[in-house]
């Protein structure tokens, strides 16, 4: 199976302290992978590094895809919902990789946006303002936008945090649909039971990779204990790690 993203000794730092530490490995095409680890483990940073939103201190990230072929869902806390946009306006932004940011949308394109809204259970919400939506409804809107992007690689940062159980179940069904279509899906998650039920592959991250592979093997109790122990001993004042070649 070919890779879509490959990490070669990747280190990413903030204020000279590593957030991701000498990571090597690959995301294979068509896989469904959860990134799991404690707060501050570098999970969100890794997604941003794939997108070139943060610079690398060391190493290299290779990808077989163009940026427009990657759909990215940030954490809800990073999204400003105060803009006076309607639900349909936001979903139609999923067309921008093909139509351009200022390209005119056809009747067919608008119809696809409505179909995407129906797929996430929001038919009839087209004219609602973002500020009027619940957290779960807003997350459905963002998933509908990604449906329109039709991307082969989908990156989700804590997609099920602070939303209700019904919305979570419906959106997991969308994720499983993407997986069935042989798209590569990567999600940052905290719920270990959820990962075990729905995600065949996992990366257990504590700034460095503790384990990476089939979820049943990766999330063994011994690996989880090691992850917790490493998090307890993180020193935020330690100097940056530098590898020196003798």
C-alpha positions as CSV (number, residue, x, y, z in Angstrom):
1,X,0.0,0.0,0.0
2,X,1.4,3.4,-1.0
3,X,1.8,6.3,1.4
4,X,0.2,9.7,1.2
5,X,2.3,11.3,4.0
6,X,5.7,10.2,5.2
7,X,7.6,11.6,8.2
8,X,11.4,11.4,8.3
9,X,12.9,12.3,11.7
10,X,10.4,15.2,12.1
11,X,10.8,17.6,15.0
12,X,8.5,20.7,15.5
13,X,9.1,23.1,18.4
14,X,7.4,26.1,20.0
15,X,9.7,28.5,21.8
16,X,12.6,26.1,21.2
17,X,10.8,23.2,23.1
18,X,9.8,20.2,21.0
19,X,6.1,19.6,20.5
20,X,6.8,16.7,18.1
21,X,10.0,14.9,18.7
22,X,12.0,12.9,16.0
23,X,8.9,11.3,14.4
24,X,9.3,8.8,11.6
25,X,6.7,6.8,9.9
26,X,4.0,7.0,7.2
27,X,0.3,7.4,6.7
28,X,-0.7,4.8,4.1
29,X,-3.3,5.5,1.5
30,X,-6.9,4.5,2.4
31,X,-6.2,4.0,6.1
32,X,-8.3,5.3,9.0
33,X,-6.0,6.5,11.8
34,X,-6.5,8.0,15.2
35,X,-3.8,10.1,16.9
36,X,-4.1,9.6,20.6
37,X,-2.1,11.1,23.5
38,X,-2.3,13.4,26.5
39,X,-2.7,17.2,26.3
40,X,0.4,18.8,25.0
41,X,1.5,15.6,23.2
42,X,1.9,17.3,19.8
43,X,-1.2,15.8,18.2
44,X,-2.7,19.0,16.7
45,X,0.8,20.2,15.9
46,X,1.4,17.2,13.8
47,X,-1.7,17.9,11.7
48,X,-0.5,21.5,11.2
49,X,2.9,20.3,10.2
50,X,1.4,18.2,7.4
51,X,-0.3,21.3,6.2
52,X,2.8,23.4,6.5
53,X,1.1,25.7,9.0
54,X,4.0,25.3,11.4
55,X,7.7,25.1,10.4
56,X,9.9,22.0,10.9
57,X,13.0,22.3,13.1
58,X,14.4,19.0,11.8
59,X,13.5,16.3,9.4
60,X,11.2,16.2,6.4
61,X,7.5,15.6,5.6
62,X,6.8,14.2,2.1
63,X,3.3,14.0,0.6
64,X,2.0,12.7,-2.7
65,X,-0.8,15.3,-2.6
66,X,-1.3,19.0,-3.4
67,X,-2.6,21.2,-0.7
68,X,-6.0,21.5,-2.4
69,X,-6.3,17.7,-2.1
70,X,-6.2,17.9,1.8
71,X,-9.4,18.7,3.8
72,X,-8.7,20.0,7.3
73,X,-11.0,20.5,10.2
74,X,-9.5,22.5,13.0
75,X,-10.7,22.5,16.6
76,X,-14.0,24.4,17.0
77,X,-12.3,26.8,19.4
78,X,-10.1,28.1,16.6
79,X,-13.1,29.1,14.4
80,X,-14.7,32.5,14.7
81,X,-18.5,32.1,14.3
82,X,-19.3,35.8,14.5
83,X,-19.1,36.4,10.8
84,X,-22.6,37.0,9.3
85,X,-22.6,33.9,7.1
86,X,-25.4,31.5,6.5
87,X,-25.0,27.7,6.7
88,X,-25.2,27.4,2.9
89,X,-22.5,30.1,2.5
90,X,-20.1,28.1,4.7
91,X,-20.8,24.7,3.1
92,X,-20.3,26.2,-0.4
93,X,-16.8,27.1,0.6
94,X,-16.0,23.4,0.1
95,X,-16.1,24.2,-3.6
96,X,-13.1,26.6,-3.5
97,X,-10.4,24.1,-4.4
98,X,-12.1,23.5,-7.8
99,X,-13.9,26.8,-8.3
100,X,-11.5,29.3,-6.7
101,X,-12.3,31.5,-3.8
102,X,-14.1,34.0,-6.0
103,X,-15.4,31.7,-8.7
104,X,-19.1,31.8,-9.5
105,X,-21.0,28.8,-8.4
106,X,-23.3,26.9,-10.8
107,X,-26.8,25.8,-10.0
108,X,-25.4,22.2,-10.0
109,X,-22.7,23.3,-7.4
110,X,-25.4,24.8,-5.2
111,X,-27.4,21.7,-5.5
112,X,-24.4,19.6,-4.3
113,X,-24.1,21.8,-1.3
114,X,-27.7,21.1,-0.4
115,X,-27.2,17.4,-0.8
116,X,-24.2,17.6,1.5
117,X,-26.3,19.3,4.1
118,X,-28.9,16.6,3.8
119,X,-26.2,14.0,4.3
120,X,-25.3,15.4,7.7
121,X,-28.9,15.9,8.8
122,X,-29.3,19.6,8.2
123,X,-31.8,19.9,5.4
124,X,-33.7,23.2,5.9
125,X,-30.8,24.9,7.7
126,X,-29.5,26.7,4.6
127,X,-30.4,30.2,5.6
128,X,-29.6,29.9,9.3
129,X,-26.8,32.1,10.7
130,X,-23.7,30.4,12.2
131,X,-24.2,32.2,15.5
132,X,-27.6,30.6,15.9
133,X,-26.3,27.0,15.8
134,X,-25.5,24.6,18.6
135,X,-21.9,23.2,18.7
136,X,-23.2,19.9,17.2
137,X,-25.1,21.6,14.4
138,X,-22.0,23.7,13.6
139,X,-19.8,20.6,13.4
140,X,-22.3,19.1,11.0
141,X,-22.0,22.2,8.8
142,X,-18.2,21.8,8.8
143,X,-18.5,18.1,7.8
144,X,-20.8,19.0,5.0
145,X,-18.2,21.5,3.7
146,X,-15.6,18.7,3.7
147,X,-18.0,16.4,1.8
148,X,-17.9,19.0,-1.0
149,X,-14.1,19.2,-1.0
150,X,-14.0,15.6,-2.1
151,X,-10.4,15.3,-0.8
152,X,-8.4,12.1,-0.8
153,X,-6.8,13.1,2.6
154,X,-8.9,14.3,5.5
155,X,-7.4,15.7,8.7
156,X,-9.7,16.1,11.7
157,X,-8.6,17.8,15.0
158,X,-10.8,16.7,17.9
159,X,-14.0,16.4,15.7
160,X,-16.2,15.0,18.4
161,X,-15.4,17.2,21.4
162,X,-18.3,19.0,23.1
163,X,-21.0,17.6,20.8
164,X,-23.9,15.4,21.7
165,X,-24.0,11.6,21.3
166,X,-26.4,11.6,18.3
167,X,-24.2,14.1,16.4
168,X,-21.1,12.1,17.2
169,X,-22.7,8.9,15.9
170,X,-23.9,10.6,12.7
171,X,-20.4,12.1,12.0
172,X,-18.6,8.9,12.8
173,X,-20.8,7.3,10.1
174,X,-19.6,10.0,7.7
175,X,-16.0,9.2,8.7
176,X,-16.6,5.5,8.0
177,X,-18.1,6.4,4.7
178,X,-14.9,8.2,3.7
179,X,-12.9,5.2,4.8
180,X,-15.1,2.9,2.7
181,X,-14.4,5.2,-0.3
182,X,-10.6,4.5,0.2
183,X,-9.9,8.1,1.4
184,X,-7.2,8.5,4.0
185,X,-8.6,9.9,7.3
186,X,-6.6,11.0,10.3
187,X,-8.4,12.2,13.5
188,X,-7.0,13.6,16.8
189,X,-9.1,12.0,19.5
190,X,-9.2,11.6,23.3
191,X,-11.8,8.9,23.8
192,X,-9.9,5.6,23.8
193,X,-13.0,3.4,23.7
194,X,-14.2,5.4,20.6
195,X,-10.9,4.8,19.0
196,X,-11.0,1.1,19.7
197,X,-14.5,0.8,18.2
198,X,-14.1,2.8,15.1
199,X,-10.4,3.4,14.1
200,X,-8.4,0.4,12.8
201,X,-5.0,2.2,13.0
202,X,-3.6,4.4,15.8
203,X,-0.6,6.6,16.5
204,X,0.0,6.9,20.3
205,X,1.9,10.1,20.7
206,X,3.6,11.7,23.7
207,X,5.7,14.2,21.7
208,X,7.5,11.1,20.4
209,X,5.8,8.0,19.0
210,X,5.1,5.5,21.7
211,X,3.5,3.0,19.2
212,X,2.0,3.2,15.7
213,X,0.1,0.5,14.0
214,X,-3.1,-1.6,14.5
215,X,-5.2,-0.1,17.3
216,X,-5.5,-3.3,19.2
217,X,-1.6,-3.5,19.5
218,X,-0.9,0.2,19.8
219,X,-3.3,0.9,22.7
220,X,-2.2,-1.9,24.9
221,X,-2.2,-1.1,28.6
222,X,1.6,-1.1,28.8
223,X,1.9,1.5,26.0
224,X,-0.8,3.7,27.7
225,X,1.0,3.5,31.0
226,X,4.3,4.5,29.4
227,X,2.5,7.5,27.7
228,X,1.1,8.7,31.0
229,X,4.5,8.4,32.7
230,X,6.2,10.4,30.0
231,X,3.5,13.1,30.3
232,X,4.0,13.4,34.1
233,X,7.7,14.0,33.6
234,X,7.7,16.6,30.9
235,X,9.9,19.5,31.7
236,X,8.7,22.6,30.0
237,X,11.9,24.5,30.9
238,X,14.3,21.9,29.4
239,X,16.5,23.0,26.5
240,X,15.7,22.1,23.0
241,X,16.8,18.6,21.9
242,X,19.6,18.8,19.5
243,X,21.2,15.7,17.8
244,X,24.9,16.0,17.2
245,X,26.7,13.8,14.8
246,X,30.1,12.8,16.1
